[in-house]
Amino acid sequence: MQDKVETSSPMVKPGLRPIESADLPAIEQMFFDIFRPGAKAPHPEFREYFHRLFFTGPLGEQGGGLVSEDGEEVGSAIALMPITYIAYGRELVARLACAFMSRVPQSKAAARIVLSLRARGQDMLFTDSAATTAVGHWTAGGSVVIPVNSLDWLCTFRPVTSAARRTRLPVALDALWTLPDRAILRRMKRLPIVAPADNEISLSAYAARAPEMIAHFSVRPKWERTEMEWQLRMASENRPLGALRFFAVGGDNSIGCYAYFTGAGGIVRVLDILARPGKEADVVRALYARLEAERVVEARGSAHPHLLAALSPLPGMRFRHRAFTCVATRHQDIRDAIARNDIYIGGLAGESWSRLMTDFH
């Protein structure tokens, strides 16, 4: 018999309550004031997207978020997206904290939300997008910071073209960078990457393969088919990141799979790299060979401890801080799994794919 799914909600106190539909105009204005200064609200799609993302998924009744009132106005808010996790064989509803915002960061309204997120009241609450100014609030409440998962990896395939992208030179000038790119790559003496074959697959085929690739983690997203496909479809709407493509590695005896957004101007965002234990290097090489063959300029993705040994030797690879990954939980076994790097967080089990991170400018 299946274990009962554990659920917990942030503690609600006077002045602090769940988000309601009537709050969306105030939340939209606050989001644009804080995260999109200079952009105009209302945006024609923002409220509809926010409502679908946090209220209408397979676990929508356990999603939403919190608002904290400052007098009669919404002074602070946080959105919470539920994700089914498996922790040592038992199911629980984890919550991904997104878009914490406050009109006055040091106000009582903000403090109410911060205090409601303390670890002792959570089965599992996490973020992979905590800013430097916010990470102190998470750790003060008993959360654990995961250093490696707070990094992005960044791999440059065409260094001069990549520099042109960063300086916002027109893509029409790309032909000018071909010769210097080739000269630099020759000096680097890159060796050919020997990789297993891969093939492009559908969203549903990816969703079918993915759970078995992370089954060895003691704490991991369950990625039940309906829930995962809904989340992948939401990710596919992220137009600034480009089309979302899926690949399997190893043919019928699949050893892994990966997914990436094609991006604009040859800048690729890798959503996830999933592999059977011991096959990480093979899957990473397959991804690298694919991107190199498609003349990608640069690629980036979320770092994971189990991928470091496979990613680090690749030509053009480096790592940099993205945002802090923090986990709040009252369960000691989950904290133990974090200490052993035996937890899967990031990529689809994170916020990087959300339009709130890249869109609505």
Phi, psi and omega per residue, in radians:
M1 nan 2.388 -3.101
Q2 -1.203 2.411 3.097
D3 -1.101 2.630 3.073
K4 -1.153 2.396 3.116
V5 -1.297 2.191 3.122
E6 -1.430 2.433 3.062
T7 -2.372 2.605 3.007
S8 -2.621 2.653 3.135
S9 -2.169 2.615 3.042
P10 -0.965 2.516 -3.121
M11 -1.137 2.268 -3.119
V12 -1.790 2.221 -3.091
K13 -2.132 2.967 3.087
P14 -0.951 2.328 -3.088
G15 1.535 -0.117 -3.126
L16 -2.173 2.250 -3.080
R17 -2.657 2.886 3.089
P18 -1.126 2.614 3.052
I19 -1.117 2.410 3.051
E20 -2.065 2.819 -3.135
S21 -0.985 -0.611 -3.118
A22 -1.162 -0.283 3.137
D23 -1.447 -0.226 -2.994
L24 -1.052 -0.691 3.084
P25 -1.054 -0.730 3.133
A26 -1.190 -0.682 3.120
I27 -1.145 -0.727 3.114
E28 -1.054 -0.804 -3.116
Q29 -1.110 -0.716 3.136
M30 -1.164 -0.710 3.110
F31 -1.025 -0.818 -3.107
F32 -1.221 -0.653 3.118
D33 -1.096 -0.658 -3.036
I34 -1.589 -0.830 -3.005
F35 -1.734 -0.323 -3.127
R36 -2.297 0.960 -3.139
P37 -1.029 2.320 -3.103
G38 1.700 -0.411 3.062
A39 -1.493 2.692 -3.047
K40 -1.725 2.405 2.963
A41 -1.972 2.617 0.067
P42 -1.384 2.596 3.040
H43 -1.664 2.415 -3.044
P44 -1.052 -0.381 -3.073
E45 -1.985 -0.169 -2.960
F46 -1.077 -0.932 -3.043
R47 -1.092 -0.711 -3.130
E48 -1.127 -0.744 3.135
Y49 -1.161 -0.805 3.132
F50 -1.000 -0.763 -3.124
H51 -1.133 -0.772 3.137
R52 -1.134 -0.741 -3.053
L53 -1.132 -0.706 -2.994
F54 -1.856 -0.149 -3.062
F55 -2.202 -0.302 -2.935
T56 -2.049 0.108 3.122
G57 -1.271 -3.126 3.123
P58 -0.981 -0.476 3.093
L59 -1.944 0.506 -3.012
G60 -0.961 -0.585 -3.110
E61 -1.191 -0.269 3.114
Q62 -1.849 0.141 3.139
G63 -1.749 -2.661 3.141
G64 1.845 -1.938 -3.112
G65 2.667 -2.902 -3.092
L66 -2.251 2.537 2.939
V67 -2.129 2.536 3.092
S68 -2.090 2.244 -3.002
E69 -1.624 2.449 3.052
D70 -2.023 1.656 -2.966
G71 1.241 -2.148 3.125
E72 -1.751 0.068 -3.120
E73 -1.912 2.751 3.003
V74 -1.308 2.024 -3.107
G75 -1.721 -0.391 -3.102
S76 -2.745 2.672 -3.121
A77 -2.711 2.718 3.006
I78 -2.525 2.433 3.099
A79 -1.729 2.528 -3.093
L80 -2.275 2.100 3.119
M81 -1.856 2.131 -3.120
P82 -1.365 2.438 3.094
I83 -2.401 2.210 3.103
T84 -1.237 2.203 3.103
Y85 -2.052 2.730 2.969
I86 -1.966 2.198 3.108
A87 -2.182 1.842 -3.141
Y88 0.953 0.731 3.051
G89 1.569 -0.267 3.111
R90 -1.735 2.606 3.133
E91 -1.634 2.508 3.004
L92 -2.570 2.765 3.088
V93 -1.680 1.862 3.039
A94 -1.457 2.765 3.112
R95 -2.219 2.221 3.076
L96 -1.568 2.051 -3.125
A97 -1.468 2.221 -3.068
C98 -2.270 2.587 2.921
A99 0.882 0.947 3.007
F100 -1.223 2.174 -3.062
M101 -2.484 2.559 -3.128
S102 -2.592 2.393 3.114
R103 -1.153 -0.670 3.073
V104 -2.222 1.838 -3.000
P105 -0.954 -0.577 -3.083
Q106 -1.718 0.337 -3.081
S107 -1.400 2.922 3.053
K108 -1.118 -0.593 3.133
A109 -1.062 -0.783 3.109
A110 -1.151 -0.709 -3.109
A111 -1.078 -0.649 3.134
R112 -1.048 -0.758 -3.136
I113 -1.174 -0.789 3.130
V114 -0.991 -0.796 -3.121
L115 -1.171 -0.501 -3.121
S116 -1.301 -0.235 -3.065
L117 -1.725 0.218 -3.110
R118 -1.063 2.542 -3.014
A119 -1.035 -0.606 -3.038
R120 -1.137 -0.255 3.122
G121 -1.821 0.169 -3.005
Q122 -2.101 2.388 2.861
D123 -1.200 -0.935 3.041
M124 -2.868 2.027 3.067
L125 -2.194 2.318 -3.075
F126 -2.586 2.850 3.034
T127 -2.525 2.593 2.967
D128 -2.106 0.421 -3.110
S129 -2.410 0.494 -3.121
A130 -1.300 2.239 3.108
A131 -1.316 2.855 3.131
T132 -1.005 -0.637 -3.141
T133 -1.229 -0.332 -3.078
A134 -1.767 -0.378 -3.012
V135 -1.105 -0.524 3.094
G136 -1.092 -0.603 3.094
H137 -1.159 -0.709 3.132
W138 -1.126 -0.835 -3.101
T139 -1.205 -0.584 3.097
A140 -1.106 -0.502 3.119
G141 -1.545 0.127 3.070
G142 1.702 0.156 3.135
S143 -1.325 2.761 3.091
V144 -1.854 2.323 3.041
V145 -1.618 2.347 3.105
I146 -1.850 1.837 -2.977
P147 -1.074 -0.882 -3.057
V148 -1.113 -0.716 3.129
N149 -1.189 -0.136 3.074
S150 -1.540 0.068 -3.123
L151 -1.864 2.710 2.849
D152 -1.846 2.549 2.872
W153 -1.663 2.582 -3.113
L154 -2.399 2.127 -3.104
C155 -2.094 2.151 -3.110
T156 -1.762 2.171 3.130
F157 -1.727 -0.573 -3.118
R158 -2.299 1.590 -2.926
P159 -1.107 -0.703 -3.124
V160 -1.233 -0.738 3.093
T161 -1.093 -0.675 3.107
S162 -1.071 -0.757 3.106
A163 -1.101 -0.642 3.098
A164 -1.119 -0.631 3.097
R165 -1.115 -0.766 -3.100
R166 -1.136 -0.510 3.113
T167 -1.616 0.118 3.048
R168 1.079 0.578 3.023
L169 -1.268 2.601 -3.065
P170 -1.057 2.477 3.089
V171 -1.071 -0.465 -3.140
A172 -1.057 -0.332 3.137
L173 -1.548 0.073 -3.034
D174 -0.952 -0.607 -3.097
A175 -1.053 -0.466 -3.132
L176 -1.201 -0.418 -3.039
W177 -1.634 -0.088 -3.047
T178 -1.079 -0.871 -3.098
L179 -1.131 -0.836 3.097
P180 -1.116 -0.575 3.064
D181 -1.068 -0.799 -3.131
R182 -1.108 -0.703 -3.124
A183 -1.108 -0.736 3.137
I184 -1.151 -0.738 -3.124
L185 -1.157 -0.602 3.079
R186 -1.138 -0.704 3.127
R187 -1.143 -0.557 3.132
M188 -1.287 -0.286 3.121
K189 0.898 0.948 3.109
R190 -1.156 2.365 3.064
L191 -1.546 2.589 3.092
P192 -1.037 2.461 3.099
I193 -1.576 2.060 3.093
V194 -1.550 2.070 -3.015
A195 -2.368 2.626 3.035
P196 -1.207 2.820 -3.129
A197 -1.219 2.591 3.014
D198 -2.290 2.913 3.087
N199 -2.598 2.552 -3.119
E200 -1.291 2.427 -3.110
I201 -2.269 3.026 -3.121
S202 -1.469 2.924 3.071
L203 -1.013 -0.789 -3.102
S204 -1.187 -0.612 3.100
A205 -1.178 -0.657 3.081
Y206 -1.116 -0.791 3.137
A207 -1.080 -0.526 3.116
A208 -1.280 -0.607 -3.089
R209 -1.447 -0.629 -2.926
A210 -0.984 -0.796 -3.058
P211 -1.019 -0.649 -3.111
E212 -1.245 -0.355 -3.136
M213 -1.353 -0.295 3.107
I214 -2.029 0.197 -3.046
A215 -1.121 -0.309 -3.111
H216 -1.431 -0.165 3.089
F217 -1.391 2.346 3.131
S218 -1.164 -0.558 3.110
V219 -2.175 2.071 -3.011
R220 -2.761 2.743 3.006
P221 -1.124 2.464 3.130
K222 -1.205 -0.648 -3.111
W223 0.921 0.852 2.974
E224 -1.016 2.517 -2.916
R225 -0.922 -0.890 -3.088
T226 -1.094 -0.769 -3.113
E227 -1.148 -0.756 -3.097
M228 -1.208 -0.734 -3.138
E229 -1.115 -0.674 3.079
W230 -1.059 -0.778 -3.111
Q231 -1.168 -0.702 3.109
L232 -1.151 -0.639 3.083
R233 -1.153 -0.684 3.066
M234 -1.095 -0.730 3.116
A235 -1.098 -0.623 -3.112
S236 -1.147 -0.271 3.122
E237 -1.424 -0.055 -3.049
N238 -1.379 1.445 -3.035
R239 -1.021 -0.705 3.133
P240 -1.061 -0.435 3.122
L241 -1.515 -0.187 3.117
G242 1.592 -3.000 -3.122
A243 -1.221 2.479 3.118
L244 -1.672 2.089 -3.105
R245 -2.015 2.657 -3.051
F246 -2.233 2.460 -3.107
F247 -2.419 2.524 3.007
A248 -1.909 2.543 -3.107
V249 -2.035 2.262 3.035
G250 1.758 0.209 3.068
G251 1.149 -2.467 -3.086
D252 -1.109 -0.650 3.078
N253 -1.573 1.205 -2.993
S254 -1.039 2.247 3.091
I255 -1.797 -0.104 -3.140
G256 3.035 -3.126 3.105
C257 -2.756 2.857 3.101
Y258 -2.654 2.817 3.135
A259 -2.444 2.475 3.091
Y260 -2.595 2.698 3.029
F261 -1.579 2.318 -3.041
T262 -1.189 -0.446 3.048
G263 1.237 3.072 3.092
A264 -1.897 2.468 3.107
G265 1.146 0.462 3.099
G266 1.366 0.275 3.108
I267 -1.735 1.968 -3.018
V268 -1.788 2.422 3.008
R269 -1.944 2.015 3.125
V270 -1.467 2.173 -3.109
L271 -1.357 -0.915 -3.124
D272 -2.656 2.581 2.965
I273 -2.129 1.975 -3.035
L274 -2.065 2.357 -3.074
A275 -2.590 2.643 2.975
R276 -1.168 2.640 -3.132
P277 -0.948 2.292 -3.132
G278 1.537 -0.152 -3.117
K279 -1.897 0.191 -3.082
E280 -1.020 -0.765 -3.102
A281 -1.116 -0.674 3.124
D282 -1.108 -0.767 -3.111
V283 -1.200 -0.698 3.105
V284 -1.102 -0.731 3.116
R285 -1.137 -0.636 3.092
A286 -1.103 -0.749 3.081
L287 -1.075 -0.807 -3.119
Y288 -1.046 -0.819 -3.130
A289 -1.090 -0.693 3.108
R290 -1.074 -0.841 -3.107
L291 -1.165 -0.668 3.117
E292 -1.138 -0.733 -3.135
A293 -1.136 -0.540 -3.137
E294 -1.569 0.187 3.048
R295 0.979 0.757 3.053
V296 -1.194 2.517 3.131
V297 -1.365 -0.919 3.075
E298 -2.703 2.751 3.132
A299 -2.357 2.618 3.088
R300 -2.528 2.757 3.126
G301 -2.875 3.070 -3.138
S302 -1.332 2.362 3.094
A303 -1.391 2.536 3.054
H304 -2.342 2.470 -3.127
P305 -0.959 -0.673 -3.069
H306 -1.293 -0.166 3.132
L307 -1.784 -0.146 -3.020
L308 -1.028 -0.792 -3.093
A309 -1.135 -0.539 3.130
A310 -1.388 -0.632 -3.079
L311 -1.393 -0.703 -2.952
S312 -0.983 -0.695 -3.088
P313 -1.297 -0.168 -3.030
L314 -1.176 2.438 3.089
P315 -1.034 2.403 3.085
G316 1.379 0.186 -3.056
M317 -1.602 2.406 2.994
R318 -2.629 2.948 -3.111
F319 -2.227 2.581 3.101
R320 -2.630 2.697 3.135
H321 -1.157 2.354 3.105
R322 -1.871 -1.068 3.122
A323 -2.914 2.893 -3.076
F324 -1.465 2.395 3.005
T325 -1.743 2.115 -3.065
C326 -2.256 2.504 3.109
V327 -2.248 2.233 3.038
A328 -1.917 2.170 3.135
T329 -2.685 2.558 3.064
R330 -1.611 -0.024 -3.073
H331 -1.662 2.096 -3.116
Q332 -1.140 -0.589 -3.111
D333 -1.167 -0.553 3.069
I334 -1.219 -0.694 3.078
R335 -1.102 -0.644 3.090
D336 -1.133 -0.695 3.114
A337 -1.105 -0.677 3.091
I338 -1.068 -0.767 -3.125
A339 -1.098 -0.488 -3.141
R340 -1.667 0.094 -3.029
N341 0.988 0.671 -3.100
D342 -1.902 0.691 -3.129
I343 -2.403 2.482 3.112
Y344 -1.880 1.982 3.083
I345 -2.427 2.475 3.101
G346 2.057 2.952 -3.104
G347 1.142 -2.231 3.119
L348 -1.108 -0.552 3.052
A349 -1.506 0.931 -3.104
G350 -2.936 -2.829 -3.001
E351 -1.994 -0.059 -2.993
S352 -1.105 -0.433 -3.090
W353 -1.488 -0.171 -3.039
S354 -1.287 2.508 3.071
R355 -1.147 -0.374 3.092
L356 -1.112 -0.372 -3.134
M357 -1.505 -0.460 -2.956
T358 -2.245 -0.279 -2.946
D359 -1.980 -3.042 3.082
F360 1.162 0.610 3.090
H361 -1.479 nan nan
